[in-house]
Amino acid sequence: MKSSAIWLIALIAFGSWPVTAPGGDLTDREVNIHEIIAALGVDDLSANELREIDSYVRLEVVDLSPFESSDEYQALETALGKTDDGWAMVQTAIISNDSIEQELRRRSVDIGRVVAATMDDEGVLTIYIR
């Protein structure tokens, strides 16, 4: 079990309130810090996997900056630190993938803000930015 999953279980077990942020223009749903930590632990994409993506069901962009004042932010930082590849490799992979790069540019998302990416079993590609 990855440590991010352990963090998630510990946070839930101790009854902490989930920290959420509205999606705003980036995503159409409210995001939960616990969901993000779990997704980064289970569905994290490496730079090579990002380069190879030729289709996805939906692309969501989640801004992590609203969570910086959260008590659980250190757990999020830890989860980001354990991703397969660092932010620079992820950004380079996105630039190498025309469909993802074009969609992010269409949404006016600065690729320099990207720190990680995940894809779930339903084909939802999520890009995390700061």
N, C-alpha and C positions, 0 to 999 in steps of 0.2 A: 504494500500500500504506500503510495507516495505521501510525503509529509504534508502536502497541501490538502490532501483528503483528510489526514489526521487533524490538521488545523480546523478544517470545516466541522468535523465531528466534535472536536473539543469546544468550538464556539457554540454549536447547537446544544451540546450536552450541558453547558454552563448557563444556558438560557439567555445569552446575549441577544439583544434586539438586532435584527438585520438592518444594515445600513443600505439605503437605496438612493438612487439618483434618477431623476426623470430623464428619459431618452432625448427629449428635445428634437432638434432637427436631424440628429444622427441616427436614432433608432426609435421605433414607434412603441416601445414598451419601457416600463420601469425596470431598471437593472439592480440586482442585489449583489453586494460584495461577496456573499457566500457562494452564490452561483458562479461568479467570475473566478474565484479561487478554485472551485471544483473543476470548472471547465479548463482552466490552465493546467491543472494536474492530470486530467484525463484526455482532453481533446487538443492539446497543444500541437501546432504544426511546425515542423522544421522548415528551414529555408528551402531545402530541396523539395519538400512536399508542396510548399506554396508555388514554386516554379512550375510544378507539374499539374496544377489544378486547371482543368479546361472548362469546367462548369460547376455551378453551385445553384441551389434552389433560391437562396436569398443572401444578400450581404448586409450585415449590420455593422455599425461602427459604434463603439462604446468609449466614451471619454472617461478616463479614470481620475481626472483632476478633482471632481466633486468629492471623492473619497479621501483626499489627503488629510482632512481634519478628523477622520474617523479613528476610533480607538483600534479598529481592526486593520488599519492601513499597513502596519508592519507585516501582518500575515499576507497581505496582497503583494507587498514588496518581495517577501520570501518566495511566494509562488512565481512571480515574474523572474526572479533570479534562478529558478530551477527549470525554466523553459528550455527546450532543446537547443535553440540558437538565440544569440543576443539580438537586441533591437537593430543593430546595423546590418546584420545578415538578413533579418526579416525585411527590412526596408529595401535592400538590394534585390531580394527575391521578388518583392512586389513590383519593382521597376522592370524586372525581367518578365513579368506576366502581364501581357497587354490588357486582358479583360479586367483584371483586378485593378490595375493602375488606372485605366480609363474610367472605371466606375468611381473610384475614389476621387479622381480629378473632377468628374461630373458633379460630385457632391461637395466639391471645394474642400476636401480633406487634404491637409498638408502631409505628404508621405513622411516627412521628417519628424512628425509627431507619433508615428506608429512604433509600438513597443512589443507587440505580440499578436498572434492570430490563432484562432481555433476553428475547427469544423466539427459539428456534431453529426450524429448518425442520420439525421434528417436532411443533411446537405446544407445547413445554415453556416455560412462562413462569417465569423465575427472577427473584426479588426479592432484592436485595443489601442487607444491613443492617449497621449498626455498633453 
